[in-house]
Amino acid sequence: MPTPRVAVAPAVIRAAEVRRGMERVRAELDVPDGFPGKVLDAAESVANAAVWRSDGRPDRRDVELVTIDPPGSRDLDQAFGAERRPGGGFRVWYAIADVAAFVEPGGVIDAECHRRGVTLYGPDRRDPLHPPSLGEGAASLLPDDDRPALLWCIDLDGAGAPEVTRLERAVVRSRAQLTYRDVVDQLDAGSASEALVLLRGIGRLRQAAEVARGGVSLPLPDQVVEPVEPRRDQYRLRYESPLVSEGWNAQISLLAGTEAARIMVDGGTGLLRTLAPPDERTLARLRRSATALGVAWPAATAGTGTGTRTGYPELVRSLDPATPVGAALLVQASRALRGAGYAAFTGGVLPERHVHAAVAAPYAHVTAPLRRLCDRAANEVTLALVSGDDVPEWAAAELMLLPDVMATARAREGDYSRAVLDLAEALVLRSSVGERFAAAVVDVDEDRERAQVQLRDPAVVAQARDGRGSRPGDEVEVVLRAADPVARRIDLEVV
């Protein structure tokens, strides 16, 4: 029998095949196919009515704001602005789409949002939380038009720590819609606005504060299924590492989320995003893997979060995901940050678990109300507590329902994302059965004699048979035995 050649699979997938496969995925996961007519009509009506224009909210259109999102985004939840404070430090402006200005609690749009929970992103289309006339129109912080918003004003000291935080309903106007690449390019070219220069500076200060309190972010590259430009009838599968500007922007979102959580905790009512710290069994396994791969386990630095007495965040920050060893240890480290959920509380009684281990502080989801159902009620609670008003009855009642609703929505979101990648992997590999591929072992299941491998090209991460003797970090070859796009399965074997 001839030796199979080492292969590089075709780089593109036909769009028609992706659409057919995604139709099966959506049917299996009961993803709604469009919005009912009555929901579309109700959304169009409230979008045109724009009641918020006459509700007496302050005019903050003088605040210079920009949105920063992936290319082509229309559901713009956040707009950022910043300035230096005369006495030192910084002022951060952060506008969040005011979805409650359009969605009536208990109405037809609200009911449909509860059915969906989150926006789902597929390679061929988005399945949004809100009807397009709201999520991509009247409620979205699109540039050069007046919009209702919840406007954060957070004063920071010179080290980036919050000193005074305010939140109000307001009328705002975004000046520009930027991408993460735009931010990097403008900074590199020296043409960036003062706000973008401050985004970089404040982002770095907040990242240093995250390190100091024991927080951690996993720099794993994403698998991305995207159209091939300029042709829209083909897709490709590739690895994508985040740009530095994404990290800075994420720190502004985290700043608002941790301030909202602090306000909720102090006020005795709220909805927190929670994550348990790594358990000792997971950390022990990670330590053994690091030792086997020749990576020293670092000493823990001071902090109150994930890294206390473990050195876990320090290890993660020391790893290079572009190397086989780094990729293997990061995949195993990701196991320590699983099981995130939501915890609601009232009456001043905090839930037993009220800290998010990766953030290393209490944290709340409040910055993506166009894409996450829970943010709308959490924003109303936060606004009421800041204003000294009673929490709206509908929002207080909603808090108790949201942990279960969001758990269901998040589970479907995870299944959906995995199905998208499984489909793309099977499509891109189906013409290469019998061929070999260079890969790195990123994990091993010794009981099942299987290895999780990361192919160099195409961007496939999958289980491979006959992984006996393989160790995380090994560079190996795998042979493709089968690829079934209908079942969304591939069969790889370590050779």
Solvent accessible surface area in square Angstrom, and as a share of the most:
residue,aa,sasa,rsa
1,M,214,0.96
2,P,117,0.74
3,T,105,0.61
4,P,37,0.23
5,R,155,0.57
6,V,83,0.48
7,A,5,0.04
8,V,105,0.60
9,A,5,0.04
10,P,67,0.42
11,A,74,0.58
12,V,59,0.34
13,I,5,0.03
14,R,147,0.54
15,A,4,0.03
16,A,38,0.30
17,E,15,0.07
18,V,3,0.02
19,R,120,0.44
20,R,132,0.48
21,G,1,0.01
22,M,0,0.00
23,E,111,0.50
24,R,80,0.29
25,V,0,0.00
26,R,15,0.05
27,A,79,0.61
28,E,107,0.48
29,L,44,0.22
30,D,103,0.53
31,V,11,0.06
32,P,7,0.04
33,D,125,0.65
34,G,41,0.39
35,F,26,0.11
36,P,49,0.31
37,G,47,0.45
38,K,135,0.57
39,V,3,0.02
40,L,77,0.38
41,D,99,0.51
42,A,27,0.21
43,A,0,0.00
44,E,86,0.39
45,S,69,0.44
46,V,49,0.28
47,A,18,0.14
48,N,113,0.58
49,A,63,0.49
50,A,16,0.12
51,V,103,0.59
52,W,12,0.04
53,R,140,0.51
54,S,99,0.64
55,D,72,0.37
56,G,73,0.71
57,R,28,0.10
58,P,50,0.32
59,D,72,0.37
60,R,76,0.28
61,R,101,0.37
62,D,111,0.58
63,V,14,0.08
64,E,121,0.54
65,L,1,0.00
66,V,21,0.12
67,T,0,0.00
68,I,7,0.04
69,D,9,0.05
70,P,72,0.45
71,P,111,0.70
72,G,72,0.69
73,S,22,0.14
74,R,118,0.43
75,D,9,0.05
76,L,0,0.00
77,D,0,0.00
78,Q,24,0.10
79,A,1,0.01
80,F,3,0.01
81,G,1,0.01
82,A,13,0.10
83,E,78,0.35
84,R,142,0.52
85,R,60,0.22
86,P,150,0.94
87,G,85,0.82
88,G,42,0.41
89,G,13,0.12
90,F,23,0.10
91,R,69,0.25
92,V,0,0.00
93,W,36,0.13
94,Y,3,0.01
95,A,0,0.00
96,I,0,0.00
97,A,0,0.00
98,D,2,0.01
99,V,4,0.02
100,A,29,0.22
101,A,31,0.24
102,F,10,0.04
103,V,4,0.02
104,E,124,0.56
105,P,53,0.34
106,G,72,0.70
107,G,20,0.20
108,V,61,0.35
109,I,8,0.04
110,D,12,0.06
111,A,63,0.49
112,E,11,0.05
113,C,0,0.00
114,H,48,0.21
115,R,128,0.47
116,R,10,0.04
117,G,1,0.01
118,V,6,0.04
119,T,4,0.02
120,L,8,0.04
121,Y,108,0.41
122,G,18,0.17
123,P,21,0.13
124,D,41,0.21
125,R,86,0.31
126,R,71,0.26
127,D,7,0.04
128,P,18,0.12
129,L,0,0.00
130,H,3,0.01
131,P,1,0.00
132,P,62,0.39
133,S,32,0.21
134,L,2,0.01
135,G,4,0.04
136,E,44,0.20
137,G,18,0.18
138,A,22,0.17
139,A,1,0.01
140,S,0,0.00
141,L,2,0.01
142,L,17,0.08
143,P,40,0.25
144,D,97,0.50
145,D,56,0.29
146,D,15,0.08
147,R,24,0.09
148,P,0,0.00
149,A,0,0.00
150,L,3,0.02
151,L,2,0.01
152,W,0,0.00
153,C,7,0.04
154,I,1,0.01
155,D,6,0.03
156,L,0,0.00
157,D,43,0.22
158,G,52,0.50
159,A,67,0.52
160,G,0,0.00
161,A,43,0.33
162,P,50,0.31
163,E,100,0.45
164,V,72,0.41
165,T,27,0.16
166,R,96,0.35
167,L,8,0.04
168,E,50,0.22
169,R,62,0.23
170,A,0,0.00
171,V,19,0.11
172,V,2,0.01
173,R,83,0.30
174,S,3,0.02
175,R,98,0.36
176,A,33,0.26
177,Q,63,0.28
178,L,21,0.10
179,T,29,0.17
180,Y,39,0.15
181,R,119,0.43
182,D,47,0.24
183,V,0,0.00
184,V,19,0.11
185,D,68,0.35
186,Q,52,0.23
187,L,18,0.09
188,D,117,0.61
189,A,80,0.62
190,G,69,0.66
191,S,78,0.50
192,A,22,0.17
193,S,58,0.37
194,E,94,0.42
195,A,17,0.13
196,L,3,0.01
197,V,51,0.29
198,L,4,0.02
199,L,0,0.00
200,R,68,0.25
201,G,30,0.29
202,I,0,0.00
203,G,0,0.00
204,R,137,0.50
205,L,54,0.27
206,R,18,0.07
207,Q,59,0.26
208,A,61,0.48
209,A,33,0.26
210,E,14,0.06
211,V,56,0.32
212,A,66,0.51
213,R,45,0.16
214,G,4,0.04
215,G,0,0.00
216,V,5,0.03
217,S,70,0.45
218,L,49,0.24
219,P,48,0.30
220,L,51,0.25
221,P,32,0.20
222,D,83,0.43
223,Q,35,0.16
224,V,32,0.19
225,V,23,0.13
226,E,31,0.14
227,P,32,0.20
228,V,34,0.19
229,E,113,0.51
230,P,124,0.78
231,R,130,0.47
232,R,154,0.56
233,D,69,0.36
234,Q,37,0.17
235,Y,15,0.06
236,R,100,0.36
237,L,12,0.06
238,R,73,0.27
239,Y,59,0.22
240,E,67,0.30
241,S,74,0.47
242,P,74,0.46
243,L,49,0.25
244,V,91,0.52
245,S,0,0.00
246,E,55,0.25
247,G,24,0.24
248,W,15,0.05
249,N,15,0.08
250,A,47,0.37
251,Q,9,0.04
252,I,1,0.01
253,S,23,0.15
254,L,32,0.16
255,L,1,0.00
256,A,1,0.00
257,G,1,0.01
258,T,20,0.12
259,E,11,0.05
260,A,0,0.00
261,A,0,0.00
262,R,107,0.39
263,I,18,0.09
264,M,0,0.00
265,V,42,0.24
266,D,108,0.56
267,G,39,0.38
268,G,9,0.09
269,T,19,0.11
270,G,0,0.00
271,L,4,0.02
272,L,1,0.00
273,R,32,0.12
274,T,9,0.05
275,L,5,0.03
276,A,26,0.20
277,P,92,0.58
278,P,15,0.10
279,D,80,0.42
280,E,118,0.53
281,R,208,0.76
282,T,28,0.16
283,L,1,0.01
284,A,36,0.28
285,R,87,0.32
286,L,2,0.01
287,R,78,0.28
288,R,157,0.57
289,S,17,0.11
290,A,1,0.00
291,T,106,0.62
292,A,58,0.45
293,L,30,0.15
294,G,70,0.67
295,V,34,0.20
296,A,89,0.69
297,W,63,0.22
298,P,37,0.24
299,A,88,0.68
300,A,42,0.32
301,T,74,0.43
302,A,90,0.70
303,G,23,0.22
304,T,122,0.71
305,G,18,0.17
306,T,4,0.02
307,G,2,0.02
308,T,38,0.22
309,R,208,0.76
310,T,20,0.12
311,G,0,0.00
312,Y,0,0.00
313,P,0,0.00
314,E,26,0.12
315,L,0,0.00
316,V,0,0.00
317,R,91,0.33
318,S,78,0.50
319,L,19,0.09
320,D,73,0.38
321,P,32,0.20
322,A,92,0.71
323,T,58,0.34
324,P,39,0.24
325,V,47,0.27
326,G,2,0.02
327,A,3,0.02
328,A,0,0.00
329,L,0,0.00
330,L,0,0.00
331,V,21,0.12
332,Q,5,0.02
333,A,0,0.00
334,S,20,0.13
335,R,73,0.26
336,A,8,0.06
337,L,32,0.16
338,R,159,0.58
339,G,60,0.57
340,A,44,0.34
341,G,25,0.24
342,Y,24,0.09
343,A,18,0.14
344,A,25,0.20
345,F,8,0.03
346,T,63,0.37
347,G,73,0.70
348,G,51,0.49
349,V,112,0.65
350,L,63,0.31
351,P,30,0.19
352,E,176,0.79
353,R,127,0.46
354,H,55,0.24
355,V,55,0.31
356,H,22,0.10
357,A,4,0.03
358,A,15,0.12
359,V,8,0.05
360,A,6,0.05
361,A,23,0.18
362,P,42,0.27
363,Y,24,0.09
364,A,1,0.00
365,H,19,0.09
366,V,1,0.00
367,T,7,0.04
368,A,6,0.05
369,P,2,0.01
370,L,4,0.02
371,R,65,0.24
372,R,38,0.14
373,L,5,0.02
374,C,0,0.00
375,D,0,0.00
376,R,8,0.03
377,A,1,0.01
378,A,1,0.00
379,N,2,0.01
380,E,14,0.06
381,V,0,0.00
382,T,0,0.00
383,L,19,0.10
384,A,8,0.06
385,L,45,0.22
386,V,54,0.31
387,S,63,0.41
388,G,69,0.67
389,D,92,0.47
390,D,133,0.69
391,V,32,0.18
392,P,44,0.28
393,E,154,0.69
394,W,69,0.24
395,A,0,0.00
396,A,33,0.26
397,A,62,0.48
398,E,18,0.08
399,L,0,0.00
400,M,98,0.44
401,L,104,0.52
402,L,0,0.00
403,P,30,0.19
404,D,109,0.56
405,V,38,0.22
406,M,0,0.00
407,A,60,0.46
408,T,99,0.58
409,A,6,0.05
410,R,67,0.24
411,A,61,0.47
412,R,44,0.16
413,E,44,0.20
414,G,41,0.39
415,D,79,0.41
416,Y,2,0.01
417,S,57,0.37
418,R,98,0.36
419,A,8,0.06
420,V,14,0.08
421,L,32,0.16
422,D,40,0.21
423,L,3,0.02
424,A,4,0.03
425,E,4,0.02
426,A,0,0.00
427,L,14,0.07
428,V,3,0.02
429,L,0,0.00
430,R,95,0.35
431,S,82,0.53
432,S,3,0.02
433,V,77,0.44
434,G,31,0.30
435,E,32,0.14
436,R,59,0.22
437,F,1,0.00
438,A,33,0.26
439,A,2,0.01
440,A,10,0.08
441,V,0,0.00
442,V,0,0.00
443,D,7,0.04
444,V,17,0.10
445,D,52,0.27
446,E,145,0.65
447,D,140,0.73
448,R,150,0.55
449,E,75,0.34
450,R,53,0.19
451,A,0,0.00
452,Q,42,0.19
453,V,0,0.00
454,Q,35,0.16
455,L,0,0.00
456,R,152,0.55
457,D,76,0.39
458,P,4,0.02
459,A,4,0.03
460,V,0,0.00
461,V,26,0.15
462,A,16,0.13
463,Q,68,0.30
464,A,0,0.00
465,R,85,0.31
466,D,56,0.29
467,G,1,0.01
468,R,163,0.60
469,G,78,0.75
470,S,16,0.10
471,R,127,0.46
472,P,26,0.16
473,G,12,0.11
474,D,38,0.20
475,E,105,0.47
476,V,31,0.18
477,E,57,0.26
478,V,0,0.00
479,V,1,0.00
480,L,0,0.00
481,R,101,0.37
482,A,48,0.37
483,A,18,0.14
484,D,60,0.31
485,P,22,0.14
486,V,97,0.56
487,A,36,0.28
488,R,44,0.16
489,R,163,0.60
490,I,32,0.16
491,D,42,0.22
492,L,0,0.00
493,E,32,0.14
494,V,19,0.11
495,V,78,0.45
